[in-house]
Amino acid sequence: MMSKIHGGDGPFHDREQAARALNLRPSALDLYEREGLIRPARLGGRACYTPHVLARAAMVLRLLHEDGMSLSRIKRLMAEPAPGGRRSLHPAAKPEAAPTPPAAAPA
C-alpha cells in the first residue's frame, strides 16, 4: 500500500486511503472519476487524492446521500456557471482575478 506522499497541495493519499477517509468503497471513487466529478492526480499511473479532491468527493457524497441528488444532476450542477460567470464547482475551475476598475479621467 502506498503511504502518504507530500506534494504541492498537501499530502496525497492512494485510492484505498481516500476511500477509508470518506467511508466509501474504492469503486465509488472510480465512479466519481469516470463521471468527471473528481480528478485525482496521477503518480506512476496510480490515482493520488489531494485534500482538494477529497473535499470534492465528500461534497459529491453529501449531495448524493443528504440532498438526494443523482450523479447526473450533480454533474450538471458542477458544470453550471456560478453568478458572475465563474464555474465554482467545476473540477477545473480556478479563481479568477477581480476585474480592474477603469482608470479615473484626469481632472
Order of alpha helices (4+ residues) and beta strands (2+ residues): beta-beta-alpha-alpha-beta-beta-alpha-alpha
